[in-house]
Amino acid sequence: VIGDFHWFLSHNMPYIGRVNVETGAVEYLEVPAQLMPSTESRAKDVRLWGKGNPTNKPLNANGFAVGDKGNSGIGWGHISAASPTRVGRYLFLPVVTGTVYVIDTEVQPLSPKSIVAVNDLGPGGETWSLASLTFSNGRLFAHTMKEIVCIE
């Protein structure tokens, strides 16, 4: 809960939602299902809307398929609900595919203007995480099934 809002990820579609705990009003925001980062530049990143990369492979560092049952292929589903992390006014919401959504919790109403960034924790279709992010000493820390990531 942040202020008057309880934030959540929808069950199996790429929507971020919030419920006003005082009024019961519910708002949803559609976000890209997955970010496919370019190796050349951020300008060439591809945002997949409504569906994820069809070649997503939930493999760990040893090449073992982990968590593939229950995953919708886009990182949304019952196994993808890592707890969000709040840093100041920003809410970081990771999903299974390594895509991380950064939302400005102070934008009213919830709208595309609320999206600060859509980032990734590694190569699209090859990065898997069920973990929340951790904030310490001005840095965010994350881990995938293959590596530990520090974001400065």
Secondary structure, DSSP 8 states (H G I E B T S, - for coil): -BTTEEEEE-SSSSEEEEEETTT--EEEEE--SEEE--SS-GGG-EEE-SS--TT---B-TTS-B-S-TT--SSS-STT-----EEETTEEEEE-TTSEEEEEETT-SS-SGGGEEEEEESSSTTT-------EEETTEEEEE-SS-EEEE-
